[in-house]
């Protein structure tokens, strides 16, 4: 690890907020990262791991403790136990979109709909990032991580990470601490080896985005190109010259509600069914077994509703600002809170609180922030 002169986190986060940490180190190899983490944990110091800074909302005050910048890189191709598939092990500091570009160029399917998402590979499972029907949980096999409680490194299969809608056991949700305090060192994905030829596109969300009907085909490169175009049109591809991209992406999560609640919303509210968690194992104590296996319980799947639609229907249109604040909604997408230039974290937090209150008053639903909040409250 290398100690460097601390700089304001406003220079290292895409929302462009954050004070100066006491100490900053750079880890460019996995060994450096492990050394830095074990050292700071041994001291009992406050610590923050920083990847691409695209999913952080950091307060204005200077930070106590150490910021560890994860700058590790590398993609290793591995055999898969499944025919027609390939595994890739990727270092935590590798850029997510760089990984997607690599897999598309190699003809490996499974990540292409997540093109253009900023951040690093190590952060992707923490958030279980996803777009257009693809999510990390669908292709992630395992992660190598180091636990704060022991300093030990272990390989953890996906099913032990508690990956759900924009969540995992590693994520610090607003107002809480993670179930498991650990840092991902690398992640391994299992991808379909499909090559460059057109193929049927699975998933209604992705087909709709591509303008394809049932049975429509596209190459991985076509999908990536179109997704990048769509994201750019919404200000969701980082651009140093475009204030609409000076954000943490979607600031609020789309809301998952029970189906009966979704039916109370206006019919024009965009919504998507959420696949239910199905436990295929039914355990009946032998002493209680009467020879009859009960039918599995069935219920309507939960429904994911559009937070952007809720915000706009609450009267907060694209470009909305609380004058004279330097924070505002993106002019391209109502779900992105943006720094229009020199905005403080306090100004962005004020806007976020105002939006939450309006949506709650209009629809009775409470928006939850998607980025990790550091040194700031809503």
Secondary structure, DSSP 8 states (H G I E B T S, - for coil): -EEE---BGGGTSTT----BEEEEEEE-SHHHHHHHHHHHHHHT--EEEESSSTTEEE-SS-EEEEEEEE----EEEEE-SSTTEEEEEEETTSBHHHHHHHHHHTTEESSGGGTT--SBHHHHHHHT-EETTEEGGGTEEEEEEEETTT--EEEEEGGGS--BTTB-TT---TTS--SS-EEEEEEEEEEEE--SS-EE---HHHHHHHT--TT-EE-HHHHHHHHHHHHHHTT-S--TT-GGGSB-S-SB--EEE-HHHHTTS-TTS-EEE------------GGG--S-----------EEE-HHHHHHHTT--TT-B-TT-SEEE-SS-TT-EEE-SS--HHHHHHHHHHHHHHHHHHHS----B-SEEES---
